[in-house]
């Protein structure tokens, strides 16, 4: 894989992760009753949006295409998963648990991107920011368990 393809791949994976985070928050928000959890999810949503905006700004340096987003099928599966997992229990604790599980998957993917790729410094910093955002989210969600 050429250097430029590697950069595009990392940016695409980051953007898909940020989109997935926003989708999950969007789909679960109407189930959240705890005002403090709502505020935390709003904060996380803004951070994911900011990461996607940063990706959109630098993406043209690496590709003429648009950054990859989550597919309609993935969005549907995320929505369906949230609906099924909260059908019997939509408590604040259950919602925090589901979000932490998804966020931990994002941390793992972000760490893999940092460890496996040799990308430009600008992209490495963006991946580090993505991982930091997710690690902070996990810490902020722990009190809601």
C-alpha positions in Angstrom: 0.0 0.0 0.0 1.4 3.3 -0.9 2.0 6.0 1.7 -0.9 8.1 0.3 -3.3 5.1 0.3 -2.3 4.4 3.9 -3.1 8.0 4.9 -6.5 7.7 3.2 -7.3 4.4 4.8 -6.5 5.8 8.3 -8.6 8.9 7.7 -11.5 6.7 6.4 -11.3 4.5 9.5 -11.2 7.4 11.8 -14.2 9.1 10.1 -16.2 5.9 10.2 -15.5 5.6 13.9 -16.5 9.2 14.6 -19.7 8.7 12.5 -20.5 5.5 14.4 -20.1 7.4 17.7 -22.4 10.1 16.6 -25.0 7.6 15.2 -25.0 5.6 18.5 -25.5 8.8 20.6 -28.2 10.0 18.2 -30.0 6.6 18.4 -29.8 6.3 22.2 -30.4 9.9 23.2 -34.2 9.5 23.4 -33.9 6.7 25.9 -31.7 8.8 28.3 -33.5 10.3 31.3 -30.5 11.3 33.4 -29.8 15.0 32.6 -26.1 14.6 33.5 -25.7 11.7 31.1 -27.5 13.8 28.4 -25.0 16.6 28.9 -22.1 14.1 28.7 -23.5 12.6 25.5 -23.9 16.1 24.0 -20.2 16.8 24.8 -19.1 13.5 23.2 -21.3 14.1 20.1 -19.6 17.5 19.6 -16.2 16.0 19.9 -16.9 13.3 17.3 -18.3 16.0 15.0 -15.2 18.1 15.5 -13.0 15.1 14.5 -15.0 14.5 11.4 -14.7 18.2 10.5 -10.9 18.0 10.9 -10.8 14.9 8.7 -12.9 16.7 6.0 -10.5 19.6 6.1 -7.3 17.6 5.5 -8.8 14.8 3.4 -8.4 16.7 0.0 -4.6 16.7 0.6 -4.7 12.9 0.2 -7.7 12.0 -2.0 -10.1 13.6 -4.4 -12.9 11.4 -2.9 -15.0 12.0 0.1 -14.1 10.4 3.5 -15.9 7.1 4.1 -18.8 7.2 6.5 -20.8 4.5 8.1 -23.1 2.7 5.6 -26.8 2.7 5.8 -26.6 -1.0 6.7 -24.2 -0.2 9.6 -26.5 2.6 10.8 -29.5 0.3 10.7 -27.6 -2.5 12.6 -26.5 0.1 15.3 -30.0 1.3 15.7 -31.4 -2.3 15.8 -28.7 -3.4 18.3 -29.5 -0.4 20.6 -33.2 -1.1 20.4 -32.8 -4.8 21.2 -30.3 -4.3 24.0 -32.5 -1.6 25.7 -35.8 -3.3 25.2 -35.9 -4.9 28.6 -33.5 -2.5 30.4 -33.1 1.1 29.3 -31.7 2.2 32.7 -29.0 4.8 32.9 -26.6 2.1 33.9 -27.4 -0.1 30.8 -27.1 2.8 28.5 -23.7 3.8 29.9 -22.6 0.1 29.6 -23.6 -0.1 25.9 -21.9 3.2 25.1 -18.8 2.1 26.9 -18.7 -1.2 25.0 -18.9 0.7 21.7 -16.3 3.3 22.8 -13.9 0.5 23.8 -14.1 -0.9 20.3 -13.2 2.5 19.0 -10.2 2.8 21.4 -9.0 -0.6 20.2 -9.3 0.4 16.5 -7.6 3.8 17.2 -4.7 2.1 19.0 -4.3 -0.3 16.1 -4.2 2.6 13.7 -1.5 4.2 15.8 0.5 1.0 16.2 0.2 -0.4 12.7 0.5 2.7 10.5 3.3 5.0 9.6 1.3 8.0 8.7 2.0 11.7 8.5 2.4 13.6 11.8 -0.8 15.5 11.2 -2.8 12.3 10.8 -1.0 10.7 13.8 -2.1 13.6 15.9 -5.7 13.2 14.7 -5.6 9.5 15.6 -4.2 10.3 19.0 -7.0 12.9 19.5 -9.6 10.4 18.5 -8.2 7.8 21.0 -8.0 10.5 23.7 -11.6 11.6 23.1 -12.7 7.9 23.4 -10.7 7.2 26.5 -12.1 10.4 28.2 -15.6 9.3 27.2 -15.1 5.9 29.0 -13.9 7.7 32.2 -16.9 10.1 32.0 -19.3 7.2 31.5 -18.1 5.1 34.5 -20.0 7.0 37.2 -23.3 6.2 35.3 -22.8 2.4 35.6 
